Amino acid sequence: MSVAALADFLHDERGRLDQLRTGELEVRASAELSYRHLPGRAAAAFRAFGELPGEAVAGWLVAVAAGGARESGGAPEPLETLLDEHLVEVTGTDPLGLQRYRMHDLLRIYARERAEADPAPVRRARRLRVVDALIAVARCANAAMPSRFPGVLGEPVALAGPAARVAGAVRARPVEWFESERRVLVATVEDALRLGDPARAADLAVELAGFFDLRGCYGDWLRTHRLVLAALPPDGDVRTAALLRDLGRLHLHQGRCAEARAAFERSLSAWRRIVARDQAELVELVDAKLRVLR
């Protein structure tokens, strides 16, 4: 096979498993054999890996995607089973002291295929669990940042399940957590958009702006905010206003004064619509109470 032909079928993920061989052993057959022998929770974790970003990920996030509950009866944790079966590997420990796991690209393709065989509502719920967990942890990290970015949406919430296990480390070292998870977080903004949920994508993107500002991650900042704004309704709400405000700050940092002014003006208009709407609702509520009392 020529180098050009090899490059062509490697580009097609779905063709890799059927065409690649390691000696006499077909990769697909090996993956299928290993998967068939996994217990239920480990099989769920394996499928979850197929829909996580193609980066090394923290174990708690795999647990969130897989459902979060621990196995009973002294059974090993799903990740331990996957490690024992050589289906994942530990890539190292991040600055928070958390082990990170990676699945080989070919195995991850097979894991995604198995995940796609699940019912659509199950797949959607699995992916949204990851999005919601990362929003919650990012909000927790933002609240602990050395300099709080103005106008962050929402307040930190009590973390539950696997995310609660990392809460203390995240609060102690929020910048390091953002640095460790930056690629995963950006990919998750895009995944929320693929799921047709721009509101969740906006919630996560807004939480990332403070870190992007602190570390000068201007490319990620611009990409996430533009993608989410394009998916939100034109008139928008508080999310649109916040994204435009943050985009204005980015343009200003990079000396694009005209773009910054346009973003700030659109943000101001959105805030004014929000305030006017809220005031109208408040007046209507008070008027209704007065009519009851008359």
C-alpha positions in Angstrom: 0.0 0.0 0.0 1.4 3.4 -0.9 1.8 6.2 1.6 -1.0 8.2 -0.1 -3.4 5.3 0.1 -2.5 4.7 3.7 -3.2 8.3 4.5 -6.5 8.2 2.8 -8.0 5.3 4.8 -6.4 6.5 8.1 -8.3 9.7 7.5 -11.6 7.7 7.5 -12.0 6.6 11.1 -14.6 4.1 10.3 -12.3 2.3 7.9 -9.4 2.0 10.3 -10.7 -0.9 12.4 -11.6 -3.0 9.3 -8.3 -2.4 7.4 -5.6 -2.2 10.1 -3.9 -5.4 11.4 -1.3 -5.9 14.0 0.5 -9.0 12.8 -2.2 -11.7 12.3 -4.6 -10.2 14.8 -7.3 -7.9 13.5 -7.8 -4.9 15.7 -11.6 -5.0 15.5 -11.7 -8.6 16.5 -9.4 -8.0 19.5 -11.5 -5.0 20.6 -14.8 -6.9 20.2 -13.4 -9.8 22.2 -12.2 -7.6 25.0 -15.5 -5.6 25.1 -17.6 -8.8 25.3 -15.9 -9.8 28.5 -16.3 -6.5 30.3 -18.8 -6.3 33.3 -21.6 -3.9 32.9 -20.2 -0.8 34.6 -16.8 -1.2 32.8 -18.6 -1.7 29.5 -20.5 1.6 30.2 -17.2 3.3 30.9 -15.7 1.9 27.7 -18.6 3.3 25.6 -18.4 6.6 27.5 -14.8 7.0 26.4 -15.9 6.9 22.8 -17.9 10.1 23.2 -15.4 12.0 25.4 -12.9 14.4 23.7 -9.9 12.7 22.2 -7.7 13.9 25.0 -6.3 12.5 28.2 -9.2 12.9 30.7 -9.4 12.8 34.4 -11.0 9.7 35.9 -13.8 11.5 37.6 -15.1 12.7 34.2 -15.2 9.2 32.9 -17.2 8.2 36.0 -19.7 11.1 35.2 -20.1 9.9 31.6 -20.6 6.3 32.7 -23.2 7.1 35.3 -21.2 8.0 38.3 -22.2 5.3 40.8 -19.7 3.0 42.3 -20.0 -0.7 41.9 -21.2 -2.7 44.9 -20.0 -5.8 46.5 -16.3 -4.9 46.5 -16.2 -5.0 42.7 -13.4 -3.0 41.1 -14.0 0.5 39.7 -14.7 0.5 36.0 -11.5 2.3 35.1 -9.5 -0.3 37.0 -11.1 -3.0 34.9 -10.3 -1.1 31.7 -6.7 -0.7 32.9 -6.4 -4.4 33.7 -7.7 -5.3 30.2 -5.3 -2.8 28.6 -8.2 -0.9 27.1 -7.0 2.4 28.6 -3.7 3.7 29.9 -2.6 6.2 32.5 -0.8 9.1 30.8 0.3 10.7 34.0 -0.8 12.9 36.9 -2.0 16.5 36.4 -1.0 19.5 38.6 -4.0 18.7 40.9 -2.7 15.2 41.6 -5.4 13.5 39.5 -4.5 10.6 37.2 -5.4 11.1 33.6 -6.4 8.3 31.2 -6.2 7.9 27.5 -7.7 5.3 25.1 -5.8 4.4 21.9 -7.4 6.1 18.9 -8.4 2.8 17.3 -10.0 1.5 20.5 -11.8 4.9 20.9 -13.3 4.5 17.4 -14.6 1.1 18.4 -15.9 2.5 21.7 -17.7 5.3 19.8 -19.3 2.7 17.6 -20.6 0.8 20.6 -21.8 4.1 22.1 -23.7 4.9 19.0 -25.6 1.6 19.3 -27.2 2.8 22.5 -30.7 4.4 22.2 -30.5 8.1 21.3 -32.0 9.3 24.7 -29.3 7.3 26.5 -26.5 8.8 24.4 -27.8 12.3 24.8 -28.2 12.0 28.6 -24.6 10.6 28.8 -23.2 13.5 26.9 -25.2 16.1 28.8 -24.0 14.7 32.1 -20.5 15.6 31.0 -21.4 19.1 29.8 -23.3 19.8 33.1 -20.5 18.5 35.3 -17.9 20.6 33.5 -20.1 23.7 33.8 -20.5 23.1 37.5 -16.8 22.5 38.1 -15.8 25.4 35.9 -18.1 27.6 37.9 -16.6 26.3 41.1 -13.1 27.1 39.7 -14.1 30.5 38.6 -15.3 31.5 42.0 -11.9 30.6 43.4 -9.8 32.4 40.7 -7.3 34.9 42.0 -9.1 37.7 40.1 -12.8 37.2 39.4 -13.8 38.0 35.9 -16.7 40.4 36.0 -20.2 39.3 35.2 -19.8 35.5 35.4 -23.2 33.8 34.9 -24.7 32.0 37.9 -23.3 31.1 41.3 -21.3 28.0 42.2 -23.4 25.0 43.1 -22.8 22.1 45.5 -20.9 19.5 43.4 -22.3 16.0 43.6 -21.2 12.5 42.6 -17.8 12.1 41.0 -17.3 15.9 40.6 -17.6 16.3 44.4 -14.4 14.2 44.7 -12.3 16.9 43.0 -14.0 20.0 44.5 -11.4 20.6 47.1 -8.5 20.3 44.7 -10.2 22.6 42.1 -10.9 25.3 44.7 -7.3 25.1 45.9 -5.8 25.4 42.4 -8.4 26.8 40.0 -5.9 28.1 37.4 -4.1 24.8 37.2 -7.4 23.0 36.8 -8.4 25.2 33.9 -5.0 24.6 32.3 -5.3 20.9 32.7 -8.8 20.8 31.3 -8.6 23.6 28.6 -8.7 21.3 25.6 -11.5 19.2 27.1 -13.5 22.3 28.0 -13.2 23.8 24.6 -14.2 20.5 23.0 -17.2 20.3 25.3 -18.5 23.7 24.3 -18.5 22.4 20.7 -20.2 19.1 21.8 -23.0 21.1 23.5 -23.6 22.9 20.2 -23.6 19.6 18.3 -26.3 18.4 20.8 -28.3 21.5 19.8 -28.0 23.1 23.3 -26.5 26.5 22.8 -27.6 27.6 26.2 -25.4 25.1 27.9 -22.6 25.9 25.5 -22.9 29.5 26.4 -22.9 28.8 30.1 -19.6 26.9 29.7 -18.0 29.4 27.3 -18.7 32.4 29.7 -17.1 30.5 32.5 -14.0 30.0 30.4 -13.5 33.7 29.5 -11.7 34.7 32.8 -9.1 31.9 32.4 -8.6 32.7 28.7 -8.1 36.4 29.7 -5.6 35.5 32.4 -3.6 33.1 30.2 -4.0 34.9 26.9 -5.7 32.0 25.2 -7.1 34.3 22.6 -7.7 31.7 19.9 -9.8 29.5 22.1 -11.6 32.6 23.5 -12.5 33.9 20.0 -13.5 30.5 18.6 -15.8 29.5 21.5 -17.6 32.8 21.8 -18.1 33.2 18.0 -19.5 29.6 17.7 -21.9 30.0 20.6 -23.1 33.5 19.5 -23.8 32.1 16.0 -26.0 29.4 17.6 -28.0 31.7 19.9 -31.2 33.5 18.9 -30.4 37.0 17.4 -32.2 38.9 20.2 -30.7 36.7 22.8 -30.8 36.9 26.6 -28.3 37.4 29.4 -26.1 34.7 27.8 -25.8 36.7 24.6 -25.2 39.9 26.5 -22.4 38.3 28.5 -20.7 36.6 25.5 -20.8 39.9 23.6 -19.3 41.7 26.6 -16.5 39.2 26.8 -15.9 39.3 23.1 -15.6 43.0 23.3 -12.9 42.6 25.9 -11.0 40.2 23.7 -11.1 42.6 20.7 -9.9 45.4 22.9 -7.0 43.3 24.2 -5.9 42.7 20.6 -6.3 46.3 19.4 -9.4 45.7 17.3 -11.1 48.9 18.5 -13.9 48.9 15.9 -14.9 45.3 16.6 -14.6 45.9 20.3 -17.0 48.9 20.1 -19.5 47.0 18.0 -19.5 44.1 20.5 -19.9 46.3 23.5 -22.7 48.3 21.8 -24.6 45.0 21.0 -24.0 43.8 24.6 -25.3 47.1 26.0 -28.4 46.9 23.8 -29.0 43.3 25.0 -28.6 44.3 28.6 -31.1 47.2 28.1 -33.7 44.8 26.6 -33.2 42.5 29.5 -33.7 45.3 32.1 -36.7 46.7 30.3 -38.3 43.3 30.0 -37.6 42.6 33.7 -39.0 45.9 34.7 -42.1 45.4 32.7 -42.7 42.0 34.3 -42.2 43.5 37.7 -44.7 46.3 37.0 -47.2 43.7 35.8 -46.7 41.6 38.9 -47.2 44.5 41.3 -50.2 45.7 39.3 -51.8 42.2 39.6 -51.2 42.2 43.3 -52.8 45.6 43.7 -55.8 44.5 41.7 -56.3 41.6 44.1 -56.2 43.9 47.1 -58.7 46.4 45.7 
